[in-house]
Amino acid sequence: MTTGTQERETKQRSTKLLREVGLIGLMWASMGSIIGSGWLFGPQEALIAAGPAAIISWVIGGIAIVVLALVHAELGGMYPVSGGTARFPHYAFGGVAGASFGWFAWLNAATVAPIEVSAMLTYAGHYDFAKGWIDPETAVLSTTGIVVAIILMALLTAINFLGVKRLATTNSAATWWKIAIPLLTILVLAIANFNPGNLTAANGFSPEGLKGIFAAVSTGGIIFSYLGFEQADQLAGESANPKRDVPFAIIGSVIFGTILYILLQIVFLFALPASAIGDTWDQVGPGLYTTFTGPFAEIATLLSLGWLAAIIYADAIISPGGTGLIYTTGSSRLAYGLARNGYVPAVFEWTNKRSVPWAGLIAAFVTGCICFLPFPSWQSLVGLITSASVLMYGGAPLSLGAFRRRLPDAERPYRLPAAAVISPLAFIIANLIILWTGWDTIWKLGVTILIGYAILVGNRVLGLNSHKPTLDWKAASWLIPYLLGMGVIVYISDFGPKGDDALIPFGWDALVVAGWSLVVYYWAMAVALPTAMIEEMIGEVELPEEGMEPVAH
C-alpha cells in the first residue's frame, strides 16, 4: 500500500475525541486510579518489607509522588492533550525521546489493569466458588483462574467502548464508594483495636534498617499504590475546561491519596492482634498476617467484625475494578497520542461512532491477558510496573525544565514555584525509585524496553503511519547513556545481585544515582530542541487538537 493511499484512508477514518469530561470526572479519574488494589495489599507488603518503619516508607513515597505530581500539574495545564505524559518529551526532545517515554507510559498503563484483576481474584479466594482460581502456595492462576481473569479484562474493555462520558459517570459513582470504604475501615479498626505497642513487636521497629525502608517504597507496593494521579493528564484532551481542571485534579488527588495511605498503614499495624504477629515481621519467622490473602478483611474477621469483612470483600471487587477500568481508558488514550505523533500504526488514532480510540482498547486487552501468564500474582507485578512508571514520570521533569528554558513566557495556568530546583529534584526522585526496585525487576524492564523499540522501529520501517516525526537524535543524545547508566548503577549497587558485597555500598548508591541524574538532567537541558522547533511541534496539536471537538450543551 502506498503512502498516498494510507493518507486517504486515514482521512476517511474518524479521529475525533469529544471534550465532555468535567472537573469531577477528571478528579475522580485520578483519585479512582490511586485507590485501587494498593489499599487492599500495600500495607501488608510494606510491613513485611520494612516492619513498622513502613510508616516512614509511606511518608517518603508520598513526598516523592507529590513532587512528581506538581511537575505534571504545570505540564497538564500548559498542554492538555490526550495521552499527555507520552507527548511532553516529544515536544521538548523530539522523536527519539518522545517514542521512548511514550512506550514507558503505555507499558505502565496497559499492565495496571491485569494487576487489579489479579487483586480481585486473590480476595475472591475467600469464597468457596473461587478457591480453585489461584494456588494459595504459589499464587499462580489455575486454568479456570486465567479464564475468569480474561473475562474480567474483557468486561473492563467493553465498558470503555461505551464512550468517555458514560465511562466518567461510571467511574465517578465507583470512586465515591472507593473513598468511603477505606475511610470506614480506618475508623472502625482504630476503634476496635489500636495497640501502639505493635511498633516494637516481633524483631523491632525497623528490622531491615534504611535499606528496608527504601526497598518498601518500590517493591512493597507503596509507589504502585500512589500511581494514577497522571490520569487527568491522559484525559486532558477530553476535558471541557482543561487548563483550569487538570492541575486541580492532579494536585488534589495526590494530596488526598497520600494522607489516606499513611492512615491505612497506621491502622493496619496497630489493629493487628498479637496472635497474628510472629517472631519477625518478614516471612522468615512469619506471623499469621504474612499469610493473609485478604489482609484488611482477615484482620476484621480476627477482631470479630464480620460485617466489616463482608464490606471489604465486596470492595475488593469494586476498587480494583474501577482502577483497572480507568487505566484501560488511559492506555487507549496513550496509544492515541503515540499514533498522532507517528510512533505507532495510524489505526490507534481511529475512533468509533462514540469517539473512542478502539484499537488502543483492544491492544490493552491483549497485553493484559498476556500478563497473567508470566506474572501470576499481585506482588510479582508491582516492581515491574513501578519501574516503568517512574521511567515515564522521569520524562516530565526533563520536559518541564526544557520548557522553562526555551518557552519562559508561555501561558502556565498553574506555575510550579521554584521549578529550577524542584524539576531536577523530581528527576532524582524518579531514578532513586528505580534503584530501590532492584536488579531482579530492572533486567525484566530492560527486556520490555527492547520489545518496545522493536515495535517502534517496525512501525517506521513498514510505513504503518503516514506521519513520520523527525527523530532528533542530538536532542535525545542523553537517552541511551541514561538508561544504560541506570542499569549499571543498579547492578553494582546494594540492590543488585551481589547484595552486601556490591561494588557500591548502601547509601553511596543513592549518591551515585543523584549525581548521574544531575549529569543527565543538565545534558538534556543543553541539547533540548530550540524554541522555534518546540513551538512548531506543539502547534501541530495545541488546543483544539485537529478533529477534537467541544461538546455543545
C-alpha positions in Angstrom: 0.0 0.0 0.0 1.4 3.4 -0.9 1.8 6.3 1.5 -0.7 8.3 -0.5 -3.3 5.6 -0.2 -2.6 5.4 3.5 -3.2 9.1 3.9 -6.5 9.0 2.0 -7.7 6.1 4.2 -6.7 7.9 7.4 -8.6 11.0 6.3 -11.7 8.9 5.8 -11.4 7.5 9.3 -12.7 9.4 12.3 -10.0 10.5 14.8 -12.4 12.8 16.8 -12.4 13.0 20.6 -15.1 14.8 22.5 -14.5 17.4 25.2 -17.1 16.3 27.7 -15.3 15.4 30.9 -15.8 18.0 33.8 -13.7 18.7 36.9 -15.3 16.0 39.0 -14.7 13.5 36.2 -11.0 14.4 35.9 -10.6 14.4 39.7 -12.2 11.1 40.1 -10.2 9.6 37.2 -7.0 10.4 39.1 -8.5 9.6 42.6 -10.1 6.4 41.4 -6.8 5.2 39.9 -4.9 5.9 43.2 -7.4 4.0 45.3 -7.3 0.5 43.8 -5.7 -2.7 44.9 -2.9 -0.8 46.6 -5.0 -0.1 49.7 -6.0 -3.8 49.9 -2.5 -5.2 49.8 0.1 -2.3 50.1 0.1 -2.0 53.9 0.7 -5.8 54.3 3.5 -5.9 51.7 5.2 -2.8 53.1 5.1 -4.2 56.7 6.7 -7.4 55.5 9.4 -5.4 53.7 10.2 -2.8 56.4 8.5 -3.7 59.6 6.7 -0.9 61.5 9.1 1.5 59.8 6.8 1.1 56.8 5.0 4.2 58.1 8.2 6.2 57.2 8.2 4.5 53.8 4.7 5.7 53.1 5.7 9.2 54.1 8.8 9.1 51.8 6.7 7.7 48.9 4.1 10.3 49.4 6.6 13.2 49.3 8.1 11.7 46.2 4.8 11.4 44.4 3.7 14.9 45.5 6.9 16.4 43.9 6.3 14.4 40.7 2.6 15.4 40.6 3.4 19.1 40.9 5.5 18.8 37.8 2.7 17.1 35.9 0.2 19.7 37.1 2.1 22.5 35.3 2.6 20.4 32.1 -1.0 19.3 32.0 -2.3 22.8 32.4 0.0 24.1 29.6 -0.7 21.4 27.1 -3.9 19.5 27.9 -3.7 16.9 25.1 -4.8 13.3 25.1 -2.1 10.9 26.4 -0.1 13.9 27.7 2.6 12.0 29.6 3.6 10.3 26.3 3.8 13.6 24.4 5.5 16.2 26.6 9.0 14.6 26.0 8.1 14.6 22.2 7.7 18.4 22.2 10.9 19.0 24.2 13.3 16.5 22.8 11.8 15.2 19.5 11.0 11.8 18.1 13.6 9.5 19.8 12.8 10.7 23.3 9.1 11.0 22.6 8.8 7.5 21.3 10.8 6.1 24.3 8.8 7.8 27.0 5.6 7.2 25.2 6.4 3.5 25.3 7.2 3.6 29.0 3.9 5.4 29.7 1.9 2.9 27.6 3.6 -0.1 29.2 2.7 1.2 32.7 -1.0 2.0 31.8 -1.6 -1.3 29.9 -0.3 -3.5 32.7 -2.0 -2.0 35.7 -5.4 -3.5 34.7 -4.2 -7.1 35.0 -2.7 -6.3 38.4 -6.1 -5.1 39.5 -7.8 -8.2 38.1 -5.2 -10.3 40.0 -6.2 -8.5 43.2 -9.8 -9.1 42.6 -9.2 -12.9 42.1 -7.0 -13.0 45.2 -9.6 -11.5 47.5 -12.3 -13.6 45.8 -10.5 -16.7 47.1 -12.4 -16.1 50.4 -15.5 -17.5 48.7 -15.9 -21.3 48.1 -16.7 -20.9 44.5 -13.4 -19.1 43.8 -11.0 -21.2 45.9 -9.7 -23.0 42.8 -8.8 -19.9 40.8 -5.4 -19.3 42.5 -3.0 -21.7 44.0 -2.5 -20.5 47.7 1.1 -21.8 47.8 2.4 -20.3 44.6 -0.2 -17.5 43.8 -0.3 -18.9 40.2 -3.5 -18.7 38.4 -5.2 -22.0 37.5 -6.7 -22.6 34.1 -10.1 -21.6 35.5 -8.5 -18.6 37.1 -7.0 -17.5 33.8 -10.4 -17.8 32.1 -12.1 -15.7 34.8 -9.3 -13.1 34.6 -9.7 -12.8 30.8 -13.5 -12.4 31.2 -12.9 -9.6 33.7 -10.4 -7.9 31.4 -13.0 -8.2 28.6 -15.6 -6.5 30.8 -13.3 -3.6 31.6 -12.6 -3.2 27.9 -16.3 -3.4 26.9 -17.3 -0.6 29.4 -14.7 1.6 27.7 -16.4 1.2 24.4 -19.5 3.0 25.7 -17.8 6.4 25.4 -15.8 8.7 27.7 -18.9 10.4 29.2 -20.5 7.2 30.3 -17.1 6.0 31.5 -16.6 9.1 33.6 -20.0 8.7 35.1 -19.5 5.1 35.9 -16.0 5.8 37.4 -17.3 8.7 39.5 -20.0 6.6 41.0 -17.5 3.8 41.8 -15.0 6.3 43.2 -17.4 7.6 45.9 -17.6 4.0 47.1 -13.8 3.5 46.8 -13.2 6.5 49.0 -15.8 5.7 51.6 -14.7 2.1 52.3 -11.1 2.8 53.2 -12.2 5.7 55.4 -14.8 3.4 57.1 -12.1 0.8 57.6 -9.7 3.3 59.2 -12.3 4.5 61.6 -13.7 1.1 62.7 -10.3 -0.7 63.1 -8.9 2.3 65.1 -11.8 2.0 67.5 -11.8 -1.8 67.6 -8.1 -2.4 68.3 -5.5 0.3 68.4 -2.3 -1.1 70.0 0.8 1.3 69.7 2.9 -1.5 71.3 2.9 -3.2 67.9 5.6 -0.6 66.9 8.2 -2.5 68.8 6.8 -6.1 68.5 8.5 -9.0 66.8 12.1 -8.0 65.8 11.6 -4.3 66.3 10.6 -1.1 64.6 13.0 -1.2 61.7 14.5 -4.7 61.4 15.9 -4.0 57.9 17.1 -0.5 58.6 17.2 2.2 56.0 17.6 -0.3 53.2 14.3 -2.0 54.1 12.5 1.4 54.4 13.6 2.4 50.9 13.0 -1.0 49.4 9.4 -0.9 50.7 8.8 2.3 48.8 9.3 0.5 45.5 8.9 -3.3 45.9 6.5 -3.1 48.9 3.8 -1.6 46.7 4.0 1.9 48.1 4.8 3.8 44.9 2.5 1.5 43.0 -0.3 2.4 45.3 0.2 6.1 44.8 0.2 5.8 41.0 -2.7 7.2 39.0 -2.6 10.9 39.5 -1.5 11.3 35.9 -4.8 10.0 34.6 -6.1 13.6 34.5 -3.2 14.3 32.1 -4.2 11.3 29.9 -7.8 12.5 29.6 -6.9 16.2 29.3 -7.7 16.1 25.6 -11.3 15.2 26.5 -11.7 17.8 29.3 -14.3 20.5 28.9 -12.1 23.1 30.7 -8.6 21.5 30.9 -6.4 24.5 31.8 -8.4 25.0 35.0 -9.3 21.5 35.8 -6.2 19.4 35.1 -3.8 21.0 37.6 -6.5 21.0 40.3 -7.4 17.3 39.7 -3.7 16.2 39.8 -2.7 18.1 43.0 -6.0 17.4 44.8 -6.0 13.7 44.2 -2.4 13.1 45.2 -2.6 15.0 48.5 -5.8 13.2 49.5 -4.3 9.8 48.4 -1.1 10.4 50.5 -3.0 11.1 53.7 -5.3 8.2 53.2 -2.5 5.6 52.6 -0.4 6.8 55.6 -3.5 6.4 57.8 -4.2 2.9 56.4 -0.7 1.7 57.2 -1.0 3.0 60.8 -4.3 1.3 61.5 -3.2 -1.9 59.7 -0.2 -2.1 62.0 -1.9 -1.1 65.3 -5.0 -3.2 64.7 -3.1 -6.5 64.3 -3.8 -8.8 67.2 -0.8 -10.1 69.0 -1.6 -13.6 67.8 -1.1 -12.5 64.2 2.5 -11.2 64.7 5.3 -13.7 64.6 9.0 -13.6 65.7 9.9 -11.4 62.8 8.0 -9.1 60.5 9.2 -10.7 57.3 8.5 -14.2 56.0 11.5 -15.8 57.7 9.9 -16.2 61.1 6.4 -15.3 59.9 3.4 -14.3 61.8 -0.1 -15.2 60.7 -0.5 -11.8 59.0 2.1 -12.6 56.3 -0.2 -15.4 55.0 -3.3 -13.2 54.7 -4.7 -13.3 51.1 -7.3 -10.5 52.1 -5.3 -8.5 54.7 -7.8 -5.9 55.9 -10.8 -8.3 55.7 -8.9 -11.0 57.7 -7.9 -8.5 60.4 -11.6 -7.6 60.7 -12.5 -11.3 61.0 -9.9 -11.8 63.7 -11.4 -8.8 65.6 -15.0 -10.3 65.2 -16.0 -7.6 62.8 -17.6 -9.9 60.3 -19.8 -7.1 58.8 -16.8 -5.0 58.0 -15.0 -8.0 56.5 -18.0 -8.6 54.2 -17.9 -5.0 53.1 -14.2 -5.1 52.4 -14.6 -8.3 50.4 -17.2 -6.6 48.3 -14.9 -3.5 47.9 -12.1 -5.9 46.7 -14.2 -6.2 43.5 -15.2 -2.6 43.1 -11.9 -0.8 44.0 -9.5 -2.8 41.8 -12.2 -3.0 39.1 -12.6 0.8 39.0 -8.9 1.3 38.8 -8.4 -1.2 36.1 -11.3 0.4 34.2 -9.7 3.9 34.2 -6.2 2.5 33.3 -7.7 0.7 30.4 -9.0 4.1 29.3 -5.6 5.8 29.8 -3.8 3.1 27.8 -6.0 3.7 24.8 -5.5 7.5 25.0 -1.8 7.0 25.3 -1.8 4.8 22.2 -3.9 7.5 20.5 -1.3 10.1 21.4 1.5 7.9 20.1 -0.3 7.4 16.8 -0.9 11.1 16.3 2.8 11.7 16.9 3.6 9.0 14.3 5.3 6.4 16.6 2.8 3.6 16.2 0.4 2.5 13.4 -2.3 5.0 12.4 -5.0 2.6 13.4 -4.5 3.5 17.0 -5.9 7.0 16.4 -9.1 5.8 14.7 -12.2 6.3 16.8 -15.6 4.6 16.6 -19.0 6.4 16.4 -18.8 7.1 20.2 -15.4 8.8 19.6 -13.5 6.0 21.4 -10.0 5.0 20.1 -10.9 1.4 19.9 -7.6 -0.1 18.6 -5.9 1.0 21.8 -8.5 -0.7 23.9 -8.0 -4.0 22.0 -4.2 -3.7 22.4 -4.6 -3.1 26.2 -6.9 -6.1 26.5 -4.4 -8.4 24.7 -1.5 -7.1 26.7 -3.4 -7.6 29.9 -4.2 -11.2 29.1 -0.6 -11.9 28.3 0.5 -10.5 31.7 -1.5 -13.3 33.5 1.0 -15.9 32.2 4.4 -14.8 33.3 3.3 -12.6 36.3 0.6 -14.5 38.1 0.3 -12.6 41.4 -0.3 -9.0 42.6 3.1 -8.6 44.3 5.1 -10.1 41.4 3.8 -7.4 39.0 4.3 -4.4 41.3 8.0 -4.0 40.9 7.9 -4.0 37.1 5.0 -1.6 36.9 6.7 0.7 39.4 9.9 0.8 37.4 8.0 1.5 34.1 6.0 4.2 35.9 9.0 6.1 37.2 10.7 5.9 33.9 7.6 7.5 32.5 7.5 10.1 35.3 11.2 10.9 34.6 10.3 12.4 31.3 8.0 15.1 32.9 10.7 17.0 34.9 13.0 16.9 31.9 10.3 18.3 29.7 9.4 21.0 32.3 13.0 22.1 32.6 13.3 22.4 28.8 10.0 24.4 28.5 11.1 26.8 31.3 14.3 27.5 29.4 13.0 27.5 25.9 9.5 28.9 26.5 9.8 31.2 29.5 6.8 33.3 28.5 4.3 30.5 27.6 0.9 30.5 29.3 1.0 28.5 32.5 -2.4 28.2 34.3 -0.5 26.6 37.2 3.1 27.7 37.6 5.2 25.5 39.8 7.2 27.5 42.4 11.0 27.0 42.4 10.8 24.9 39.3 14.6 25.3 38.7 15.1 23.3 41.9 12.1 21.0 42.0 12.4 19.8 38.4 15.9 18.2 38.8 14.9 17.0 42.3 11.9 15.2 40.7 14.2 13.6 38.2 16.5 12.4 41.0 13.5 11.0 42.9 12.3 9.0 39.9 15.7 7.5 39.5 16.1 6.6 43.2 12.8 4.7 43.0 14.3 2.8 40.1 17.3 2.0 42.2 15.2 0.7 45.1 13.2 -1.5 42.8 16.3 -3.8 42.5 18.1 -5.7 39.7 15.6 -8.7 39.6 13.0 -6.3 38.3 15.2 -3.9 36.3 16.5 -6.6 33.9 12.9 -7.6 33.1 12.1 -3.9 32.4 15.1 -3.8 30.1 13.6 -6.6 28.1 10.3 -4.9 27.7 12.1 -1.7 26.7 13.8 -3.6 23.8 10.4 -5.0 22.8 9.0 -1.5 22.6 11.9 -0.3 20.5 11.3 -3.2 18.1 7.6 -2.2 17.7 8.6 1.5 17.1 11.2 0.6 14.6 8.8 -1.8 12.8 6.2 0.9 12.5 8.7 3.2 10.9 10.3 0.7 8.5 6.9 -0.7 7.4 5.3 2.7 6.9 2.3 1.9 9.1 1.8 5.6 9.9 2.0 8.3 7.2 3.2 10.9 9.7 6.9 10.4 10.2 8.2 12.6 13.1 11.7 13.9 13.0 13.8 11.7 15.2 16.1 14.5 16.5 19.0 12.2 17.7 21.0 15.1 19.0 18.2 16.3 21.3 17.9 12.8 22.7 21.7 12.1 22.8 21.4 11.7 26.6 18.7 9.0 26.5 20.6 5.7 25.8 23.5 6.7 28.1 20.9 7.5 30.8 19.2 4.1 30.5 22.4 2.1 30.3 23.9 4.1 33.2 21.0 3.4 35.5 21.1 -0.3 34.6 24.8 -0.4 35.5 24.4 1.5 38.7 21.6 -0.8 39.9 23.6 -3.9 39.0 26.7 -2.9 41.0 24.7 -1.4 43.9 23.5 -2.9 47.1 20.2 -3.5 45.4 21.9 -5.6 42.7 22.6 -9.3 42.5 25.6 -9.2 44.9 23.8 -7.5 47.7 26.1 -6.7 50.7 29.1 -7.5 48.5 28.2 -4.9 45.9 30.8 -2.5 44.4 28.8 0.5 45.6 27.6 0.0 49.2 24.2 1.1 50.5 23.9 4.8 50.9 26.6 5.6 48.4 24.5 4.1 45.7 21.9 6.8 46.3 24.5 9.5 46.0 25.8 8.0 42.7 22.2 7.9 41.3 21.7 11.5 42.4 25.0 12.6 40.7 24.2 10.7 37.5 20.7 12.1 37.4 22.0 15.7 37.6 24.5 14.9 34.8 21.7 13.6 32.6 19.3 16.4 33.5 21.7 19.2 32.6 22.9 17.3 29.5 19.2 17.1 28.4 18.7 20.8 29.1 21.7 21.7 26.9 20.6 19.7 23.9 16.8 20.2 24.1 15.1 21.3 20.9 15.3 25.0 20.0 12.4 27.3 20.8 11.1 27.6 17.2 11.0 23.8 16.7 9.2 23.2 20.1 6.6 25.8 19.1 6.2 24.2 15.7 5.7 20.7 17.2 3.3 22.0 19.9 1.4 23.9 17.2 0.5 20.7 15.4 -1.7 19.6 18.3 -2.3 22.5 20.5 -5.9 23.0 21.6 -8.2 22.3 20.0 -6.5 19.3 18.6 -7.3 18.5 15.0 -10.5 16.5 15.0 -11.2 17.3 18.7 -14.5 19.0 19.3 -16.1 20.6 22.3 -19.5 19.3 23.2 -22.4 21.6 22.7 -24.6 21.9 25.8 
